[in-house]
Amino acid sequence: MNFILKDENAVFYECGYSCDNEFLLCVDGVKYFFTDARYYFEAKSCVNAGVVVLLAQRNLISEVRAFLRKMKPSNLVFNPDELSLSEFNALSKGFKINFKPKANFSRLKRICKSEDEIKILKKASEFGAKCFDEFAKFVRENGEGMSEKELHFNASLIFRQKNELGLSFDPIVAINENAAKAHALPGDKILKKGDLLLLDAGVKFKRYCSDRTRTACFDENFNFSKEQKFKNAKMQEIYEIVKEAQAAAIKVARAGIRACEIDLAARSVIAKAGYEKAFFHSTGHGVGVDIHELPVISARSETLIKEGMVFSVEPGIYLENEFGVRIEDVVVAREGGCEIL
């Protein structure tokens, strides 16, 4: 398949290197990496064997067009979600090449992870879990009286591990009613004893992401284990429902079932408890070099789960102006079940 890519993570997956000014072309089985002089030397030393690195003397699209005139492929697959309209028009204008739009074709290629990729993802998850423990210690010792903004700043420092790791995404640190916003921004709310604190964070290791969410009660024994004791009875009730929902989804997750069946396992527990409308997002998403990949674990997803698919399991209940609870782990599907990374 002849194709063109621009997305950094998709390009990295295909050739072992990427930057913020690039195109990757695959024509007749050979991959060609286009970049400018700022990245040329590094690209040559970092790309996988067999990838041809080409220096763009003009703007990238002009160089790619000149190359296509020379190679004359009859067709070229591209992701319509990846190129802007102006980029696509500039790239394709005047060519007889059949440009074939195929959304997510790169993500579909990498939907099942190799065992080597799974080892990296597991290591990323281990680093991420260690950072959760380190942040819990910081909160026990320093958190009382800190704002969400201060807690968020320190979480970002801890999860970067002095720049030894990257962030999978900007951490979510939310107290009480702010935790009812699934992707809450940190505010000025101050952490007090007895408060609910939600942390959703992850690290990047060798470009692969981890993703984890814990909801915990802030007290003298503060930690991010799944065994939590809230002073507020309603918080405890909701927490136990979400924990049961996550366990139910993890129990059924395995190769050979549909993604919607995993979602249903979690959603049924929450619906039975009377909080169906308070769980308003999908149960999970694929995790890899992108923090959100395929498969989608949702009520509408008919994707057949296969060996090596890696995805999050993260049910939640969100009560506006009160609090929210989410518990998340990343798992890899196996024939007989799933393994929590």
Secondary structure, 3 states (H helix, E strand, C coil): CCEEECCHHHHHHHHCCCCCCEEEEEECCEEEEEECHHHHHHHHHHCCCCCEEEECCCCHHHHHHHHHHHHCCCEEEECCCCCCHHHHHHHHCCCCCEEEECCCHHHHHCCECCHHHHHHHHHHHHHHHHHHHHHHHHHHHHCCCCEHHHHHHHHHHHHHCCCCCEECCCCEEEEHHHHHCCCCCCCCCECCCCCEEEEEECEEECCEECCEEEEEECCCCCCCCCCCCCCCHHHHHHHHHHHHHHHHHHHHCCCCCEHHHHHHHHHHHHHHCCCHHHCCCCCEEECCCCCCEEEEECCCCCCECCCCEEEEECCEEEECCCEEEECEEEEEEECCEEEEC
